[in-house]
Protein backbone atom coordinates (compact mmCIF):
# COMPACT_ATOMS: atom_id res chain seq x y z
CA UNK A 1 0.00 0.00 0.00
CA UNK A 2 1.24 3.47 -0.82
CA UNK A 3 0.51 5.44 2.36
CA UNK A 4 2.69 7.90 4.22
CA UNK A 5 2.59 9.22 7.77
CA UNK A 6 0.17 12.13 7.77
CA UNK A 7 -2.13 10.66 5.11
CA UNK A 8 -5.78 10.56 6.15
CA UNK A 9 -8.06 7.52 6.21
CA UNK A 10 -11.75 8.26 5.66
CA UNK A 11 -14.09 5.56 6.93
CA UNK A 12 -17.67 4.70 6.08
CA UNK A 13 -18.53 2.34 8.89
CA UNK A 14 -21.03 0.26 10.71
CA UNK A 15 -21.18 1.90 14.13
CA UNK A 16 -24.27 3.85 15.16
CA UNK A 17 -22.35 7.13 15.39
CA UNK A 18 -20.61 6.66 12.01
CA UNK A 19 -23.86 5.81 10.24
CA UNK A 20 -25.64 8.76 11.84
CA UNK A 21 -22.82 11.10 10.76
CA UNK A 22 -22.87 9.67 7.24
CA UNK A 23 -26.63 10.18 7.07
CA UNK A 24 -26.63 13.83 8.11
CA UNK A 25 -23.39 14.91 6.37
CA UNK A 26 -23.55 12.77 3.22
CA UNK A 27 -19.87 11.93 3.69
CA UNK A 28 -17.54 9.69 5.65
CA UNK A 29 -18.50 8.94 9.23
CA UNK A 30 -14.97 8.82 10.61
CA UNK A 31 -11.40 9.83 9.83
CA UNK A 32 -7.98 8.89 11.16
CA UNK A 33 -4.36 9.75 10.37
CA UNK A 34 -1.71 7.27 9.31
CA UNK A 35 1.26 6.97 11.67
CA UNK A 36 2.77 4.24 9.50
CA UNK A 37 1.54 1.87 6.81
CA UNK A 38 -0.41 -0.34 9.23
CA UNK A 39 -1.36 2.05 12.05
CA UNK A 40 -3.61 5.08 12.32
CA UNK A 41 -4.37 7.43 15.19
CA UNK A 42 -7.83 8.77 15.87
CA UNK A 43 -10.43 10.08 18.28
CA UNK A 44 -13.25 7.61 18.64
CA UNK A 45 -16.22 7.37 20.96
CA UNK A 46 -15.92 5.13 24.02
CA UNK A 47 -12.12 5.28 24.20
CA UNK A 48 -9.33 7.84 24.53
CA UNK A 49 -7.34 9.21 21.60
CA UNK A 50 -4.76 6.68 20.49
CA UNK A 51 -3.69 4.20 17.85
CA UNK A 52 -5.69 1.63 15.94
CA UNK A 53 -4.55 -0.96 13.42
CA UNK A 54 -5.57 -0.49 9.81
CA UNK A 55 -6.78 -4.11 9.89
CA UNK A 56 -9.46 -3.07 12.39
CA UNK A 57 -10.96 -0.67 9.84
CA UNK A 58 -10.56 -3.12 6.97
CA UNK A 59 -12.62 -5.65 8.97
CA UNK A 60 -15.23 -3.16 10.26
CA UNK A 61 -15.78 -0.59 7.51
CA UNK A 62 -17.96 -0.76 4.45
CA UNK A 63 -15.74 1.72 2.56
CA UNK A 64 -12.24 3.15 3.11
CA UNK A 65 -10.41 5.91 1.23
CA UNK A 66 -6.91 7.33 1.66
CA UNK A 67 -6.45 11.08 1.13
CA UNK A 68 -3.30 13.18 1.27
CA UNK A 69 -2.04 16.73 1.35
CA UNK A 70 0.42 16.58 -1.57
CA UNK A 71 2.24 19.69 -0.34
CA UNK A 72 3.37 18.15 2.98
CA UNK A 73 7.11 17.65 3.39
CA UNK A 74 8.61 14.61 5.13
CA UNK A 75 9.59 16.86 8.05
CA UNK A 76 6.03 18.16 8.40
CA UNK A 77 4.70 14.61 8.33
CA UNK A 78 7.09 13.66 11.18
CA UNK A 79 5.99 16.73 13.18
CA UNK A 80 2.35 15.83 12.64
CA UNK A 81 2.88 12.31 13.96
CA UNK A 82 4.82 13.56 16.98
CA UNK A 83 2.11 16.09 17.81
CA UNK A 84 -0.65 13.51 17.28
CA UNK A 85 1.04 11.26 19.84
CA UNK A 86 1.23 14.12 22.37
CA UNK A 87 -2.56 14.20 22.30
CA UNK A 88 -2.93 10.45 23.05
CA UNK A 89 -5.02 9.84 26.12
CA UNK A 90 -7.30 12.85 25.62
CA UNK A 91 -11.02 12.14 25.62
CA UNK A 92 -13.80 12.09 23.09
CA UNK A 93 -16.03 15.18 22.88
CA UNK A 94 -19.60 13.89 23.23
CA UNK A 95 -20.99 17.43 23.48
CA UNK A 96 -19.44 18.36 20.13
CA UNK A 97 -20.79 15.28 18.37
CA UNK A 98 -24.28 16.32 19.54
CA UNK A 99 -23.66 19.90 18.36
CA UNK A 100 -22.48 18.58 14.96
CA UNK A 101 -25.81 16.81 14.49
CA UNK A 102 -27.64 20.02 15.36
CA UNK A 103 -25.45 21.96 12.94
CA UNK A 104 -26.06 19.64 10.00
CA UNK A 105 -29.76 19.20 10.72
CA UNK A 106 -30.63 22.84 11.48
CA UNK A 107 -27.77 24.92 10.08
CA UNK A 108 -26.95 26.57 13.40
CA UNK A 109 -23.40 27.82 13.77
CA UNK A 110 -21.31 25.89 16.31
CA UNK A 111 -17.99 27.68 15.83
CA UNK A 112 -18.42 29.25 19.27
CA UNK A 113 -17.79 25.86 20.89
CA UNK A 114 -14.21 24.76 21.61
CA UNK A 115 -12.99 22.21 24.13
CA UNK A 116 -9.19 22.05 24.00
CA UNK A 117 -8.74 18.70 25.73
CA UNK A 118 -11.46 16.67 23.97
CA UNK A 119 -11.96 15.93 20.29
CA UNK A 120 -14.06 14.19 17.71
CA UNK A 121 -12.21 12.52 14.85
CA UNK A 122 -12.14 15.48 12.45
CA UNK A 123 -11.29 18.10 15.10
CA UNK A 124 -8.36 15.90 16.15
CA UNK A 125 -7.11 15.61 12.55
CA UNK A 126 -7.63 19.34 11.98
CA UNK A 127 -5.71 20.19 15.16
CA UNK A 128 -2.77 18.09 13.91
CA UNK A 129 -2.83 19.83 10.51
CA UNK A 130 -2.88 23.27 12.14
CA UNK A 131 0.25 22.28 14.10
CA UNK A 132 2.20 22.42 10.81
CA UNK A 133 0.32 25.51 9.57
CA UNK A 134 -2.02 23.62 7.23
CA UNK A 135 -5.56 24.72 6.56
CA UNK A 136 -7.63 21.69 5.62
CA UNK A 137 -10.98 23.32 6.40
CA UNK A 138 -12.48 26.67 7.26
CA UNK A 139 -14.57 25.14 10.06
CA UNK A 140 -13.60 25.46 13.73
CA UNK A 141 -15.37 22.17 14.48
CA UNK A 142 -15.20 20.14 11.28
CA UNK A 143 -16.86 16.86 10.46
CA UNK A 144 -14.99 14.42 8.18
CA UNK A 145 -16.92 15.72 5.17
CA UNK A 146 -15.58 19.23 5.83
CA UNK A 147 -12.02 17.94 5.41
CA UNK A 148 -12.79 16.26 2.08
CA UNK A 149 -14.85 19.15 0.71
CA UNK A 150 -12.45 22.01 1.47
CA UNK A 151 -10.03 21.07 -1.31
CA UNK A 152 -6.64 20.94 0.45
CA UNK A 153 -6.69 17.15 0.70
CA UNK A 154 -6.63 15.01 -2.43
CA UNK A 155 -8.01 11.50 -2.76
CA UNK A 156 -5.21 8.96 -3.36
CA UNK A 157 -7.18 5.74 -3.63
CA UNK A 158 -9.89 3.51 -2.29
CA UNK A 159 -8.88 0.56 -0.07
CA UNK A 160 -12.32 -0.95 0.18
C-alpha positions in Angstrom: 0.0 0.0 0.0 1.2 3.5 -0.8 0.5 5.4 2.4 2.7 7.9 4.2 2.6 9.2 7.8 0.2 12.1 7.8 -2.1 10.7 5.1 -5.8 10.6 6.2 -8.1 7.5 6.2 -11.7 8.3 5.7 -14.1 5.6 6.9 -17.7 4.7 6.1 -18.5 2.3 8.9 -21.0 0.3 10.7 -21.2 1.9 14.1 -24.3 3.8 15.2 -22.3 7.1 15.4 -20.6 6.7 12.0 -23.9 5.8 10.2 -25.6 8.8 11.8 -22.8 11.1 10.8 -22.9 9.7 7.2 -26.6 10.2 7.1 -26.6 13.8 8.1 -23.4 14.9 6.4 -23.6 12.8 3.2 -19.9 11.9 3.7 -17.5 9.7 5.6 -18.5 8.9 9.2 -15.0 8.8 10.6 -11.4 9.8 9.8 -8.0 8.9 11.2 -4.4 9.8 10.4 -1.7 7.3 9.3 1.3 7.0 11.7 2.8 4.2 9.5 1.5 1.9 6.8 -0.4 -0.3 9.2 -1.4 2.0 12.0 -3.6 5.1 12.3 -4.4 7.4 15.2 -7.8 8.8 15.9 -10.4 10.1 18.3 -13.3 7.6 18.6 -16.2 7.4 21.0 -15.9 5.1 24.0 -12.1 5.3 24.2 -9.3 7.8 24.5 -7.3 9.2 21.6 -4.8 6.7 20.5 -3.7 4.2 17.8 -5.7 1.6 15.9 -4.6 -1.0 13.4 -5.6 -0.5 9.8 -6.8 -4.1 9.9 -9.5 -3.1 12.4 -11.0 -0.7 9.8 -10.6 -3.1 7.0 -12.6 -5.7 9.0 -15.2 -3.2 10.3 -15.8 -0.6 7.5 -18.0 -0.8 4.4 -15.7 1.7 2.6 -12.2 3.2 3.1 -10.4 5.9 1.2 -6.9 7.3 1.7 -6.5 11.1 1.1 -3.3 13.2 1.3 -2.0 16.7 1.4 0.4 16.6 -1.6 2.2 19.7 -0.3 3.4 18.1 3.0 7.1 17.6 3.4 8.6 14.6 5.1 9.6 16.9 8.0 6.0 18.2 8.4 4.7 14.6 8.3 7.1 13.7 11.2 6.0 16.7 13.2 2.3 15.8 12.6 2.9 12.3 14.0 4.8 13.6 17.0 2.1 16.1 17.8 -0.7 13.5 17.3 1.0 11.3 19.8 1.2 14.1 22.4 -2.6 14.2 22.3 -2.9 10.5 23.0 -5.0 9.8 26.1 -7.3 12.8 25.6 -11.0 12.1 25.6 -13.8 12.1 23.1 -16.0 15.2 22.9 -19.6 13.9 23.2 -21.0 17.4 23.5 -19.4 18.4 20.1 -20.8 15.3 18.4 -24.3 16.3 19.5 -23.7 19.9 18.4 -22.5 18.6 15.0 -25.8 16.8 14.5 -27.6 20.0 15.4 -25.4 22.0 12.9 -26.1 19.6 10.0 -29.8 19.2 10.7 -30.6 22.8 11.5 -27.8 24.9 10.1 -26.9 26.6 13.4 -23.4 27.8 13.8 -21.3 25.9 16.3 -18.0 27.7 15.8 -18.4 29.2 19.3 -17.8 25.9 20.9 -14.2 24.8 21.6 -13.0 22.2 24.1 -9.2 22.0 24.0 -8.7 18.7 25.7 -11.5 16.7 24.0 -12.0 15.9 20.3 -14.1 14.2 17.7 -12.2 12.5 14.9 -12.1 15.5 12.5 -11.3 18.1 15.1 -8.4 15.9 16.2 -7.1 15.6 12.6 -7.6 19.3 12.0 -5.7 20.2 15.2 -2.8 18.1 13.9 -2.8 19.8 10.5 -2.9 23.3 12.1 0.3 22.3 14.1 2.2 22.4 10.8 0.3 25.5 9.6 -2.0 23.6 7.2 -5.6 24.7 6.6 -7.6 21.7 5.6 -11.0 23.3 6.4 -12.5 26.7 7.3 -14.6 25.1 10.1 -13.6 25.5 13.7 -15.4 22.2 14.5 -15.2 20.1 11.3 -16.9 16.9 10.5 -15.0 14.4 8.2 -16.9 15.7 5.2 -15.6 19.2 5.8 -12.0 17.9 5.4 -12.8 16.3 2.1 -14.9 19.1 0.7 -12.5 22.0 1.5 -10.0 21.1 -1.3 -6.6 20.9 0.4 -6.7 17.1 0.7 -6.6 15.0 -2.4 -8.0 11.5 -2.8 -5.2 9.0 -3.4 -7.2 5.7 -3.6 -9.9 3.5 -2.3 -8.9 0.6 -0.1 -12.3 -1.0 0.2 
